[in-house]
Amino acid sequence: MTQYLEAKAGHVTPEMIVVAEQEFLEPELIRTEIAAGRLVIPANKIHLAKKLQPIGIGIALRTKINANLGNSALTSDSRCEIAKVQYAIQYGADTVMDLSTGSEIDLLRQRIIDEVTVPVGTVPLYQVCEQLDDILDMTPKNFLDAVEHQAKQGVDYMTIHAGLLQEHLPLTDQRLAGIVSRGGSLTAKWMVAHKRENPFYEHFDNLCEIMKEYDVCWSIGDGLRPGCLHDASDAAQFGELEVMGRLAVRAWEIGCQVMIEGPGHVPLDQIEMNIKRQIEVCHGAPFYVLGPVVCDIAPGYDHITSAIGATLAAFHGAAMLCYVTPKEHLGLPNREDVRQGVISYKIAAHAADVARQRPHARERDDAMSRARFAFDWQEQFRLSLDPERAKEYYNESRNNVDPNGVDRNGVDPKDRLCPNPNGETAETENYCTMCGPKFCAMKTTQELRLLKQKK
């Protein structure tokens, strides 16, 4: 029994109870949302028997974020990728996707599944492509075997581009960027070369049976997602979306859990429309979006251009955000890129959760405000999304001394942050170097309140 079938039967599973506790909601609400197809718990029974800690993804819950990782044929290695996976989880990734396209794909994936506590996703087509000399050599059995193999390993959700049909391909001819999805482009190449319909669409029921056996959650991939602003919200994108909606219904009929993958590059003014259209066309299935990136001119800063779009997407109903790192469009991310991508998306998700008034979402913000007003630096660091970076910047600024011992900020040496006997720093000053002691507004406000009390 999948989580979906259990929910339809009126049963509250242990995983549903865990999710309810995480989200400060009633287990029955979790069950009804799963039964309606609006919520998924990606939890392969193989991974559940290991270290997996179930989470929920759905519009009624906190916004989740995913970190894409994995090696390539040109850069990185398994050891490096495992370190990046651990780093992503350390900074708050709710799920990770192994998108490896280089060597040792199988070993790397198995190690990730064995070691991590978060759901793991994949794009099975990458492994098929890596194992063949040419994607054109692929048979439907090659792909079905790969999906079953990954399901047996414990993969919790899989992105498969089953909604891209022959009729959609001519609609991409006028695009500036064509087909930017790796899985979508490989599938389209196979279809054109063989003059056949999408094999994943034709064998959708067979794929569902494999997914159902292990309770692997579908992530129906958008092979025609826009790769630039010019191509956003076009006929190709929305034509595929209509098919994805029909496939979601079919997957539910067979008993599978379903997410829908979303765009790519979308102008800010089109994001709300895209989210609402997906919710309608795909009958409320959780929407999992990449960004979206809201402008195309900032390579090196696309963790910012996409986090802007991601915040708006989550506010309007996206259930999970796939992070983008500063290396997007440029290269494979390193550990620092992963850190920046994850933190950027934690900010985006949290901002949306506060705006959507998710239970207890703003408590941390209010606690931070109290700590700031009290100049409680340790508490501020503790509450930060990235405590190490906050403390690093603070100490760097407070200890800005030239080689002669003269403070570059003009702060009196006796007021400057100094190491204590334990080798740690003393964070008790009632101002920061942004304003200093004389111009600190919060310090002045405290003095103002004291004056009022005296009067």
C-alpha positions in Angstrom: 0.0 0.0 0.0 1.3 3.4 -1.0 0.8 6.5 1.2 -1.8 7.6 -1.3 -3.8 4.3 -1.2 -3.6 4.2 2.6 -4.9 7.7 2.7 -7.7 6.9 0.3 -8.6 3.9 2.5 -8.9 6.2 5.5 -5.8 5.0 7.2 -3.3 7.3 9.0 0.2 5.9 8.6 3.1 6.4 11.0 4.7 8.6 8.3 1.6 10.8 8.2 1.8 11.2 12.0 5.5 12.2 11.7 4.7 14.8 9.1 1.8 16.2 11.2 4.1 16.7 14.1 6.7 18.5 12.0 4.0 20.8 10.6 2.0 21.4 13.8 -1.1 20.0 12.0 -3.6 17.2 12.8 -2.8 13.8 11.3 -6.2 13.6 9.7 -5.5 16.8 7.8 -2.4 15.2 6.4 -4.3 12.1 5.4 -7.1 14.0 3.6 -4.5 16.2 1.7 -2.7 13.0 0.5 -6.0 11.4 -0.4 -6.9 14.5 -2.5 -3.5 14.4 -4.3 -2.4 17.7 -2.8 0.3 16.3 -0.6 3.0 13.6 -1.0 5.3 11.9 1.4 8.3 10.6 -0.8 9.3 7.6 1.2 10.4 4.5 -0.7 9.9 1.5 1.6 13.5 0.5 1.1 14.8 3.9 2.2 12.3 3.9 5.1 14.0 0.8 6.5 17.3 2.7 6.6 17.7 6.3 7.8 14.9 8.1 6.0 13.0 10.6 8.1 9.7 11.3 6.3 8.7 14.8 5.2 5.6 16.1 3.5 5.4 18.2 0.4 2.2 20.0 -0.3 0.4 23.4 -0.5 -0.9 23.0 3.1 2.6 22.6 4.5 5.8 24.6 4.9 7.6 25.2 1.6 10.3 22.6 1.1 13.5 23.1 -0.9 15.5 20.6 -2.9 19.3 20.6 -3.7 20.4 19.2 -7.0 23.8 17.5 -6.8 25.8 14.8 -8.6 29.0 14.4 -10.6 29.6 14.9 -14.3 31.8 13.3 -16.9 34.1 16.4 -16.8 34.4 17.5 -13.1 33.9 16.3 -9.6 34.0 12.8 -8.1 32.0 10.6 -5.8 33.8 11.7 -2.6 33.4 15.3 -3.5 29.7 14.9 -4.3 29.0 13.0 -1.0 30.6 16.0 0.8 28.3 18.4 -1.0 25.2 16.3 -0.3 26.1 16.4 3.4 26.8 20.2 3.2 23.4 20.8 1.5 21.6 18.9 4.3 23.6 20.7 7.0 22.3 24.0 5.7 18.7 22.9 5.4 17.9 21.1 2.2 14.7 19.1 2.7 15.5 16.7 -0.2 18.4 16.1 -2.5 18.5 14.9 -6.1 21.4 12.9 -7.5 21.7 14.1 -11.0 25.0 12.4 -11.7 26.0 11.9 -15.3 29.6 10.7 -14.9 31.1 7.5 -13.8 30.1 5.4 -10.8 26.5 6.6 -10.9 25.2 3.5 -9.2 27.7 3.4 -6.4 27.3 7.1 -5.7 23.5 6.9 -5.6 23.6 3.9 -3.3 25.9 5.6 -0.9 23.7 8.7 -0.8 20.6 6.6 0.0 22.4 4.7 2.7 23.8 7.7 4.4 21.2 10.5 4.2 18.0 11.0 6.2 16.2 13.1 3.6 14.3 11.9 0.5 16.4 11.3 -2.5 15.3 11.9 -6.1 16.8 11.0 -9.5 16.3 11.3 -13.2 16.6 7.7 -14.3 17.2 8.6 -17.9 20.7 9.9 -17.0 21.8 6.5 -16.0 20.4 4.9 -19.1 22.2 7.5 -21.3 25.5 7.0 -19.4 25.3 3.2 -19.9 24.6 3.4 -23.6 26.9 4.6 -26.4 24.0 6.7 -27.7 20.6 7.5 -26.3 19.2 6.4 -29.7 20.1 2.9 -28.7 17.7 3.0 -25.8 14.8 0.6 -25.7 11.7 0.9 -23.4 13.0 -2.1 -21.5 16.3 -0.4 -20.9 14.4 2.4 -19.2 12.0 0.3 -17.2 14.9 -1.8 -15.9 16.7 1.3 -14.8 13.6 2.6 -13.0 13.1 -0.7 -11.2 16.8 -0.9 -10.3 16.7 2.6 -8.7 13.5 1.8 -6.9 15.1 -1.3 -5.4 18.0 0.9 -4.3 15.6 3.1 -2.3 15.1 6.2 -4.5 12.1 8.2 -3.1 11.0 10.2 -6.1 11.9 10.1 -9.8 11.6 12.8 -12.5 10.5 11.2 -15.8 9.6 13.4 -18.7 6.4 11.5 -19.8 4.3 14.5 -20.9 6.4 15.6 -23.9 4.6 14.4 -27.0 5.3 14.4 -30.8 2.7 17.1 -31.3 4.7 19.5 -29.0 8.0 19.4 -30.8 7.2 21.8 -33.6 6.0 24.3 -31.0 9.7 24.7 -29.9 11.0 25.8 -33.3 10.6 29.5 -32.6 12.1 29.4 -29.2 15.3 31.3 -28.5 16.7 28.5 -26.3 14.9 25.5 -27.6 14.6 22.5 -25.2 16.8 23.2 -22.2 15.8 20.2 -20.1 18.5 17.6 -20.4 15.9 14.8 -20.0 13.5 16.6 -22.3 16.1 17.1 -25.1 17.3 13.5 -24.9 13.7 12.2 -25.1 12.9 14.5 -28.0 16.0 13.3 -29.9 14.9 9.7 -29.4 11.4 10.4 -30.6 12.5 12.2 -33.8 15.1 9.7 -34.7 12.8 6.7 -34.2 9.6 8.5 -35.5 7.8 7.2 -32.4 5.8 8.7 -29.6 7.5 9.3 -26.2 8.2 5.8 -24.8 7.6 7.0 -21.2 4.2 8.2 -22.2 3.4 4.9 -23.9 4.7 2.8 -21.0 3.3 5.1 -18.3 1.2 2.4 -16.7 4.2 0.0 -16.5 6.2 2.7 -14.8 3.3 3.4 -12.4 3.3 -0.3 -11.4 7.0 -0.1 -10.5 6.5 3.1 -8.6 3.5 1.7 -6.7 5.4 -1.4 -5.6 8.1 0.6 -3.8 6.0 3.7 -3.2 8.3 5.9 -5.3 6.7 9.3 -5.8 6.3 10.5 -9.3 7.9 13.8 -10.3 6.4 14.2 -13.7 9.1 16.2 -15.5 8.5 19.3 -17.6 10.8 18.5 -20.6 9.6 21.7 -22.3 10.2 24.1 -19.4 11.3 27.5 -20.7 15.0 28.2 -20.5 14.8 32.0 -21.0 12.2 34.7 -20.5 11.4 34.9 -24.2 10.2 31.2 -24.2 8.1 31.4 -21.0 4.4 30.6 -21.0 4.4 29.5 -24.6 2.3 26.9 -26.4 4.9 24.2 -25.9 5.1 24.6 -22.2 1.4 24.7 -21.6 0.7 21.9 -24.1 2.9 19.6 -22.2 1.4 20.8 -18.9 -2.1 19.6 -20.1 -0.7 16.1 -20.7 1.1 16.1 -17.3 -2.3 16.8 -15.7 -3.9 13.8 -17.4 -0.9 11.7 -16.4 -1.3 12.7 -12.8 -4.9 11.5 -12.8 -3.8 8.2 -14.3 -1.1 7.8 -11.7 -3.6 8.3 -8.9 -5.9 5.8 -10.5 -3.1 3.2 -10.2 -2.3 4.2 -6.7 0.9 6.4 -7.0 1.9 9.6 -5.3 2.5 12.5 -7.8 4.4 15.8 -7.9 4.5 18.0 -11.0 7.8 19.7 -12.1 7.6 23.3 -13.1 9.5 26.0 -15.0 12.6 27.4 -15.3 12.7 31.0 -16.5 9.6 33.1 -16.1 9.1 36.9 -15.9 8.0 38.1 -12.5 4.6 39.2 -13.8 3.8 35.7 -15.2 4.6 33.6 -12.1 1.3 33.9 -10.4 -0.5 32.9 -13.6 1.8 29.9 -14.1 1.3 28.6 -10.5 -2.5 29.0 -10.6 -2.7 27.4 -14.1 -0.7 24.4 -12.9 -2.9 23.9 -9.8 -6.0 23.9 -12.0 -4.7 21.8 -14.9 -3.0 19.3 -12.6 -5.8 19.1 -10.1 -3.8 20.4 -7.1 -0.9 18.0 -7.4 2.1 19.5 -5.5 4.1 21.8 -7.8 7.9 21.6 -7.7 9.6 24.5 -9.4 13.1 25.3 -10.5 13.4 28.9 -9.4 11.9 30.4 -11.5 14.7 32.6 -12.8 13.2 36.1 -13.3 15.9 37.6 -15.6 18.6 36.2 -17.9 21.4 38.7 -17.5 23.0 37.7 -14.2 25.3 34.7 -14.6 27.1 34.2 -11.4 24.2 35.5 -9.4 21.3 33.2 -10.5 20.9 32.1 -6.9 19.5 35.6 -6.4 17.5 36.0 -9.7 15.9 32.6 -9.0 15.3 33.1 -5.3 13.2 36.2 -6.2 11.0 34.1 -8.4 11.0 31.2 -6.0 9.6 33.4 -3.2 6.7 34.6 -5.4 6.1 31.0 -6.7 5.9 29.6 -3.1 3.6 32.5 -2.0 1.2 31.6 -4.8 1.2 27.9 -4.1 4.4 26.1 -5.2 5.0 23.3 -2.7 8.8 22.7 -3.3 11.5 24.9 -4.7 14.5 23.4 -6.5 17.5 25.6 -5.6 19.8 27.3 -8.0 23.4 28.0 -7.2 25.7 30.9 -8.3 27.2 28.5 -10.8 23.9 27.9 -12.7 24.5 28.2 -16.5 28.3 28.2 -15.8 29.5 25.0 -14.2 29.2 22.3 -11.6 28.8 23.9 -8.1 31.4 23.5 -5.4 30.6 23.4 -1.7 30.4 27.1 -1.2 28.0 27.4 -4.2 25.9 24.7 -2.6 25.8 26.7 0.6 24.8 29.9 -1.1 22.1 28.1 -3.1 20.6 26.4 -0.1 20.6 29.5 2.1 19.1 31.6 -0.7 16.2 29.1 -1.0 15.7 28.7 2.7 15.2 32.5 2.7 12.7 32.3 -0.2 10.8 29.4 1.4 10.6 31.0 4.8 9.5 34.4 3.4 6.6 32.6 1.7 5.7 30.6 4.7 5.6 33.7 6.8 3.4 35.4 4.2 1.1 32.3 4.0 0.9 32.2 7.8 2.1 28.7 8.2 1.9 27.5 11.9 4.7 29.0 14.0 6.5 30.3 10.8 7.2 33.8 12.2 8.2 32.8 15.7 11.9 32.6 14.8 11.8 36.1 13.2 10.2 37.6 16.3 12.8 35.9 18.5 15.5 37.3 16.3 14.0 40.8 16.7 14.0 40.5 20.4 17.6 39.3 20.4 18.7 42.2 18.2 17.1 44.8 20.4 18.7 43.2 23.4 22.1 43.1 21.7 22.2 39.4 22.4 24.7 38.4 19.7 24.9 34.7 20.6 21.2 34.3 20.3 21.2 36.1 17.0 23.8 33.7 15.7 21.9 30.8 17.0 18.7 31.9 15.2 20.4 32.6 11.9 19.9 30.4 8.9 23.7 30.5 8.6 25.1 31.0 12.1 28.7 30.6 11.0 28.5 33.2 8.3 26.7 35.7 10.6 29.4 35.3 13.3 32.2 35.5 10.7 30.9 38.8 9.4 30.3 40.2 12.8 33.8 39.3 14.1 35.4 40.5 10.9 33.8 43.9 11.3 34.3 44.2 15.0 38.0 43.2 14.8 38.9 45.4 11.9 42.4 46.4 13.0 45.4 47.4 10.9 48.9 46.0 11.3 49.7 48.8 13.8 46.8 47.9 16.1 44.8 50.9 15.0 41.0 50.2 14.6 40.0 51.0 11.0 36.5 51.7 12.2 37.5 54.3 14.7 36.2 52.3 17.6 37.9 52.8 20.9 40.2 49.8 21.6 38.5 49.2 25.0 35.1 48.8 23.2 36.5 46.5 20.5 35.5 42.8 20.5 38.4 40.8 22.1 39.1 37.1 22.7 38.2 35.9 26.1 40.4 33.5 28.1 38.7 30.5 26.5 39.7 31.5 23.0 36.2 32.5 22.1 34.9 36.0 21.3 32.8 38.1 23.7 29.6 39.2 22.0 28.2 41.6 24.6 28.6 45.0 22.9 25.4 47.0 22.6 26.1 48.2 19.0 27.6 46.9 15.8 30.0 48.6 13.4 27.2 49.7 11.0 26.4 52.6 13.3 28.8 52.4 16.2 28.0 53.3 19.8 27.0 56.9 19.2 24.6 56.4 16.2 23.0 53.0 17.1 19.2 53.5 16.8 18.3 50.6 19.1 20.7 51.8 21.7 19.3 55.3 21.4 15.7 53.9 21.6 16.6 52.1 24.9 18.0 55.4 26.2 14.9 57.2 25.1 12.7 54.8 27.0 14.8 55.3 30.1 14.3 59.1 29.7 10.6 58.6 29.5 10.5 56.5 32.6 12.4 59.2 34.5 9.8 61.8 33.5 
